[in-house]
Amino acid sequence: MVEITGVQPRSFAAKAGIRAGERLLSVNGHEIGDVLDYRFYCTDTDLELVVQNKTQIRTVRITKPEYDDLGLLFETYLMDQQRCCANKCIFCFIDQLPAGMRESLYFKDDDSRLSFLFGNYITLTNIGQREIDRIIHMHISPVNISVHTTNPALRVKMMHNRFAGEKLQYIKQLADAGIKINCQLVLCRNINDGPELQRSMRDLAALYPAVESIAAVPAGLTKYRDGLYPLVAYDRQSARQVIDTIHRFSDEHYRLHGDRLVYPADEFFNLAEYEMPPASYYGEMAQLENGVGMCALLQDEFLDALAHCDQQPAGSKKTIATGVGAYKLIKSLVDEAEKKWHNINCEVVAIENDFFGPLITTTGLLTGADLYQQLKDRRNLGTVYISRTMLKHDEDIFLDDMTVAQLAQRLGVSVIATENTGEALLQTLLA
C-alpha cells in the first residue's frame, strides 16, 4: 500500500479518475509495496487497480499500451524509504569523510532496488530470501554486487557483519536463475588480494556466464582514518602484483571463453605505472561506473573525434583542471591535438587533493577549495574547464558545497563543467 501524492494531467490515471491522496493497494491482484512492484506489474496493457480513499475501496480498470506510464506520482522515487547499509566495512569511504559536510554525503546506500534502477552496487547483507525470490520472479537483471571476497569468514571480518558470509549463497541462487551479475572486489592490501583474490576469481568465474564481469578496485584511503582499521595504501610494486595476478587468471579465461571477465580498475594501472590497455581489452565495458576502462574509452573517443574533425580551434587561452590520476592521459591527448593544430593554447593542470589527502587522485573527488587554492596564483588562466564528475549530479556544486559560480567569481574567470567524454574534451580545445 502506497500513497499517491499526485496524478499527471491527461494521463491514463487521470482519465480513470484516480486522485492525489488515495492509496494504491494492488495491481492485477498483486500488492504494491515499492517502485519495483509498481513498475513490474504496471507493464501489462489491461490493468485492474485497487485504490482506497477516506471513504471507500474501489476498483479502477485501465487499458493502455504495454510499458506506458500510468501517470501516478508518489512521495519518493522508491515509494518508500531508501535502505541504508548494515555493514561497517574496514574500507568504507563514508567513514573516512571529515565532519561538517552536507548530511546526504554521510548516508550509506545499500538498496537492491537502486541496483536495478541506477546500477548501484549492493552487498546483499540487508535483504532476505523473500527479496531474492522477488528479484528472480521479476527477472531483474543485471544485479550489481559488492562481493569483496568469496571467503565467508574473511567477508564477515571485512564487513563487520556476522551475516556477510552466509549471504554469499544468494549470488549462486541468482546465477542459477539466469540473473546477470556484475561483481565488485574492493581490494585492501594484504587482506583480500594475493591468494584470496585468486580464490574470489575462481569462485565467481564458476558462475560464468551469469557473472558477466568482475572489477577489482583499490580501497580509497583519505587522511581522515583516525581510529579506523589500519589499511596500507597500494604502491607501484603491490599494484603490479594485483594486475599480474588478475592477468594470469583473465588471460586463461579469455583463451577458454573469449572474455577476460576480471578487470583491474584504471587506478591500478596508474599506480603500477603500466600502460593503460586499449578499449578493446575491456570487452563490453560493463564496469565503467567503477572506473574500469574510463581512460581507454576517453582516449578512444578523443582520437576518433580528432581524426574526423575539420573545425579549426579558436586559439583562445584555456586551462583544464583535472585530478592527478587523469593528468597524464589528458595531457597526452591535448599534445595529440597540438600536433594537428599549432594554435591550441591550452594548459592542463593536475590538482592535488588536499581536502581528502594525497592518496585520493580521482578527478570526481576534487573540491572547489582545492581548485581555487591551486589555480588562484596562476597567470592568464583564460577559461577554466572542469569535469562534471566533480559536481553533484543535479546541481553545479562541489563536495565542499562551493558552487561553480562561486569558484568562477573568486578566480575572476569563466569556469565551465563538461561531460567526461572524448568528444567533450575535443570541443573544449576547439571552443
C-alpha positions in Angstrom: 0.0 0.0 0.0 1.5 3.3 -1.1 0.0 6.8 -1.1 -0.5 8.6 -4.4 0.8 12.2 -4.0 -0.1 13.4 -7.5 -1.6 12.5 -10.9 -0.2 13.8 -14.1 -2.8 15.8 -16.1 -4.3 13.9 -19.1 -2.5 10.7 -18.1 -4.2 7.3 -18.1 -4.6 7.5 -14.3 -6.2 11.0 -14.5 -8.6 9.9 -17.2 -9.6 6.9 -15.0 -10.5 9.2 -12.1 -7.6 8.4 -9.7 -6.9 11.3 -7.4 -4.0 12.5 -5.2 -4.4 11.4 -1.6 -5.7 8.0 -2.5 -3.7 4.8 -1.7 -2.7 2.2 -4.3 -3.4 -1.2 -2.8 -2.8 -3.6 -5.7 -2.4 -4.0 -9.4 -3.9 -7.1 -11.1 -4.2 -8.7 -7.7 -0.6 -8.1 -6.7 0.1 -6.0 -3.6 2.2 -2.8 -4.3 4.9 -2.1 -1.8 7.5 -0.1 -3.7 8.7 1.0 -7.1 9.8 -2.5 -8.3 6.3 -3.9 -7.7 4.7 -0.9 -9.3 6.9 -0.9 -12.4 6.8 -4.7 -12.9 3.0 -5.1 -12.5 2.1 -2.0 -14.4 3.7 -3.1 -17.7 0.6 -5.0 -18.9 -1.9 -3.5 -21.2 -5.0 -4.4 -19.2 -4.8 -3.3 -15.5 -7.1 -3.6 -12.6 -6.1 -1.2 -9.8 -7.5 -1.3 -6.3 -7.3 2.1 -4.7 -8.5 3.4 -1.3 -9.6 6.9 -0.3 -11.0 8.1 3.1 -14.5 6.6 2.5 -14.2 3.6 0.2 -12.1 1.0 -1.6 -12.7 0.8 -5.3 -11.5 -0.9 -8.4 -10.3 1.0 -11.4 -9.7 -0.6 -14.8 -7.2 0.9 -17.3 -6.2 -0.2 -20.8 -3.0 1.3 -22.2 -0.1 0.4 -24.5 2.4 -2.0 -22.9 5.1 -0.3 -20.7 3.4 3.1 -21.0 3.4 5.0 -17.7 0.2 5.4 -15.8 0.9 8.9 -14.6 0.9 8.3 -10.9 3.2 10.3 -8.6 4.5 9.2 -5.2 6.2 10.9 -2.2 9.6 9.3 -3.0 11.0 7.8 -6.2 11.3 4.4 -4.4 7.8 4.8 -3.0 9.1 4.0 0.5 12.3 4.7 2.5 15.8 4.1 1.0 17.6 1.2 2.6 20.8 2.0 4.3 23.9 -0.2 4.7 24.0 -2.6 7.6 27.8 -3.1 7.4 30.9 -1.4 9.0 33.4 -2.2 6.2 37.0 -1.7 7.1 37.5 0.3 3.9 34.2 2.3 3.9 34.8 5.7 2.2 32.0 7.4 4.1 33.6 6.6 7.4 36.6 8.5 6.2 34.8 11.7 5.5 35.6 14.8 7.6 32.9 16.3 9.8 30.8 19.2 8.6 29.9 18.1 5.1 26.3 18.1 3.9 24.2 15.5 5.6 23.3 13.5 2.4 27.0 12.6 1.9 27.0 10.5 5.1 24.1 8.2 4.0 25.3 4.7 3.3 23.2 3.3 0.5 22.7 -0.4 0.1 19.4 -0.7 -1.7 18.8 -3.6 -4.1 16.2 -1.6 -6.0 18.8 1.1 -6.8 21.0 -1.6 -8.2 18.3 -2.3 -10.8 17.3 1.3 -11.4 20.6 3.1 -11.4 23.3 0.5 -11.3 24.3 0.9 -7.7 26.3 -1.9 -6.0 24.8 -3.8 -3.1 26.3 -6.2 -0.6 23.1 -8.4 -0.1 23.5 -8.2 3.7 20.3 -6.3 4.4 17.9 -8.4 2.3 16.4 -11.8 2.9 15.3 -14.8 0.8 11.9 -13.1 0.0 13.7 -10.2 -1.8 15.9 -12.7 -3.7 12.8 -14.6 -4.7 11.3 -11.4 -5.9 14.3 -10.5 -8.0 14.2 -13.9 -9.6 10.5 -13.8 -10.1 10.7 -10.4 -11.8 13.9 -11.4 -13.5 15.6 -8.1 -12.5 18.9 -8.1 -14.4 21.6 -7.3 -14.1 22.3 -7.0 -10.4 25.5 -5.3 -9.3 27.0 -6.9 -6.2 29.9 -5.8 -3.9 31.4 -9.1 -3.1 34.9 -8.1 -2.0 35.8 -11.8 -1.2 34.2 -15.2 -1.5 35.8 -16.4 1.7 32.8 -16.3 4.1 34.9 -15.8 7.2 37.0 -13.0 5.6 33.9 -11.3 4.3 32.5 -11.2 7.9 35.8 -9.7 9.1 36.0 -7.1 6.3 32.4 -6.0 6.5 31.9 -6.3 10.3 28.6 -8.1 9.7 28.1 -11.6 11.0 25.7 -12.4 8.2 28.0 -11.3 5.4 29.5 -14.8 4.8 26.2 -16.7 4.6 24.7 -14.1 2.2 27.2 -15.2 -0.5 24.7 -18.1 -1.2 22.4 -15.6 -2.8 24.9 -15.0 -5.6 24.6 -18.6 -6.7 20.9 -18.5 -6.4 20.7 -15.5 -8.7 23.1 -17.1 -11.2 21.3 -20.4 -11.3 18.1 -18.4 -12.1 19.7 -16.7 -15.1 20.1 -13.3 -13.4 23.1 -11.5 -14.9 25.6 -10.2 -12.3 28.4 -7.7 -12.2 30.7 -8.1 -9.2 33.0 -5.6 -7.4 36.0 -6.5 -5.3 37.3 -3.6 -3.3 40.8 -4.7 -2.6 42.7 -4.0 0.6 46.4 -4.6 0.5 47.5 -7.8 2.2 43.9 -8.6 3.2 41.8 -9.8 0.2 44.4 -9.7 -2.6 47.0 -12.3 -3.3 45.7 -15.9 -2.7 42.3 -14.5 -1.5 41.9 -12.6 -4.8 42.7 -15.8 -6.7 40.0 -17.7 -4.7 37.4 -15.0 -5.3 38.1 -15.0 -9.1 37.9 -18.8 -9.2 34.6 -18.9 -7.2 32.9 -16.2 -9.2 34.2 -17.5 -12.6 32.5 -20.8 -11.8 29.2 -18.9 -12.1 30.1 -17.6 -15.6 28.3 -16.6 -17.9 25.8 -15.4 -15.3 28.6 -13.5 -13.7 29.4 -11.1 -16.6 32.2 -9.0 -15.2 34.3 -8.6 -12.1 36.0 -5.3 -11.2 39.0 -5.1 -8.9 39.2 -1.6 -7.3 41.7 -0.4 -4.8 40.3 0.9 -1.5 40.3 4.7 -1.4 42.1 6.0 1.7 41.6 9.5 2.9 43.6 11.3 5.5 40.7 11.0 8.0 41.3 7.5 9.2 42.0 8.0 12.9 40.5 5.2 14.9 39.7 3.1 11.8 41.2 -0.2 10.7 44.9 0.2 9.8 44.9 -0.2 6.0 48.0 0.2 3.8 47.8 2.0 0.5 48.9 0.3 -2.7 52.2 1.4 -4.2 53.8 0.7 -7.5 55.1 -2.8 -6.7 51.9 -4.0 -4.9 49.7 -2.6 -7.7 51.7 -4.5 -10.2 51.3 -7.7 -8.2 47.5 -7.3 -8.3 47.4 -6.7 -12.1 49.7 -9.6 -12.7 47.6 -11.9 -10.6 44.5 -10.8 -12.4 46.1 -11.1 -15.8 47.3 -14.7 -15.2 43.7 -15.6 -14.5 42.0 -13.4 -17.1 44.3 -14.5 -19.9 43.4 -18.1 -19.3 39.7 -17.2 -19.1 40.0 -15.3 -22.4 41.6 -18.3 -24.0 38.7 -20.5 -22.9 35.8 -18.2 -23.4 36.9 -15.2 -25.4 36.2 -12.9 -22.4 38.6 -11.6 -19.8 35.9 -11.5 -17.1 38.1 -9.8 -14.4 39.4 -6.2 -14.9 41.7 -4.1 -12.7 40.4 -0.5 -12.2 42.2 2.2 -14.1 43.7 3.4 -10.8 45.7 0.2 -10.5 47.3 0.8 -13.9 48.2 4.3 -12.8 49.7 3.2 -9.5 51.6 0.4 -11.3 52.9 2.8 -13.9 51.7 0.3 -16.5 50.5 1.5 -19.9 46.7 1.7 -20.0 45.1 -1.1 -22.1 43.2 -0.2 -25.3 39.4 0.0 -25.3 39.2 -3.5 -26.9 40.7 -5.0 -23.7 37.5 -4.2 -21.8 35.0 -6.1 -23.9 31.5 -4.7 -23.3 32.9 -2.2 -20.7 30.3 -3.3 -18.1 32.2 -1.6 -15.2 32.7 2.0 -16.4 30.9 3.3 -13.3 33.6 1.6 -11.3 36.4 3.4 -13.1 37.2 0.4 -15.2 38.0 1.3 -18.8 37.1 5.0 -18.5 40.6 6.1 -19.6 40.7 3.8 -22.5 37.2 4.9 -23.7 38.1 8.6 -23.3 41.2 8.1 -25.3 39.4 6.1 -28.0 36.6 8.7 -28.3 39.0 11.6 -28.4 41.4 10.2 -31.0 38.4 9.1 -33.2 36.8 12.6 -32.9 40.2 14.3 -33.6 40.8 12.2 -36.7 37.4 13.2 -38.2 37.4 16.9 -37.2 37.8 19.6 -39.8 36.9 22.5 -37.5 39.7 24.9 -36.6 40.3 25.8 -32.9 39.7 29.4 -31.9 43.1 29.7 -30.2 41.8 31.4 -27.0 43.6 30.5 -23.7 42.1 27.6 -21.8 43.0 25.8 -18.6 41.9 22.2 -18.0 41.9 21.3 -14.3 41.9 17.6 -13.6 42.8 15.1 -10.9 46.3 13.7 -10.5 45.2 10.3 -11.7 43.9 11.5 -15.1 46.6 14.2 -15.7 49.0 12.2 -17.9 46.1 11.0 -20.1 44.5 14.4 -20.5 47.9 16.0 -21.2 48.8 13.3 -23.8 45.5 13.9 -25.6 46.0 17.7 -25.7 49.5 17.1 -27.0 48.0 14.9 -29.8 45.7 17.8 -30.8 48.6 20.2 -30.8 50.3 18.1 -33.5 47.3 18.7 -35.7 46.6 22.4 -34.8 49.6 24.6 -33.7 47.4 27.4 -32.4 45.9 25.5 -29.5 46.6 27.5 -26.3 45.7 25.0 -23.5 47.4 24.2 -20.2 46.5 21.0 -18.3 46.9 21.4 -14.5 46.9 18.4 -12.1 45.0 19.4 -8.9 46.2 17.6 -5.8 43.5 16.5 -3.4 44.4 18.4 -0.2 40.8 18.0 1.1 40.8 14.2 1.3 44.6 13.7 1.2 47.2 12.8 -1.5 46.2 9.2 -1.8 42.9 10.3 -3.4 43.7 11.0 -7.1 40.3 10.7 -8.7 39.1 13.7 -10.5 35.5 13.3 -9.3 36.6 13.8 -5.7 38.2 17.2 -6.1 36.7 20.1 -4.2 36.1 23.7 -5.1 38.5 24.9 -2.4 41.4 22.8 -3.8 40.7 24.1 -7.3 40.7 27.7 -6.1 43.9 27.4 -4.0 45.9 25.7 -6.7 44.7 27.9 -9.6 44.4 31.4 -8.0 48.1 32.3 -8.4 48.4 31.1 -12.0 48.6 33.9 -14.6 46.3 34.0 -17.6 44.1 31.1 -16.8 41.7 32.0 -19.7 38.6 29.9 -19.4 38.8 27.1 -16.8 37.3 23.7 -17.8 36.5 21.0 -15.2 34.9 17.6 -15.4 31.2 17.4 -14.4 32.1 14.4 -12.3 33.3 16.8 -9.7 29.8 18.1 -9.2 26.6 16.8 -7.6 24.5 15.0 -10.2 21.7 17.5 -10.2 23.5 20.8 -9.1 26.6 22.7 -10.0 28.0 22.2 -6.5 31.3 20.6 -5.4 31.7 18.2 -2.4 32.6 21.0 -0.1 29.4 22.9 -1.1 31.2 25.6 -3.1 29.3 26.3 -6.3 30.8 26.6 -9.8 29.6 30.2 -9.9 31.5 30.9 -6.6 34.7 29.4 -7.9 34.4 31.5 -11.1 33.8 34.6 -9.1 36.8 34.0 -6.8 39.1 33.2 -9.7 37.8 36.0 -11.8 37.4 33.8 -14.9 34.7 31.7 -16.5 34.5 28.1 -15.2 32.8 25.6 -17.4 31.9 22.0 -16.4 32.0 19.5 -19.3 31.0 15.8 -19.7 33.7 13.2 -19.2 33.9 12.1 -22.8 36.4 12.3 -25.6 34.1 14.4 -27.8 33.6 16.9 -24.9 37.4 17.2 -24.4 37.9 17.9 -28.1 35.1 20.5 -28.1 36.9 22.1 -25.1 40.0 22.6 -27.2 38.0 23.9 -30.1 35.9 26.4 -28.1 
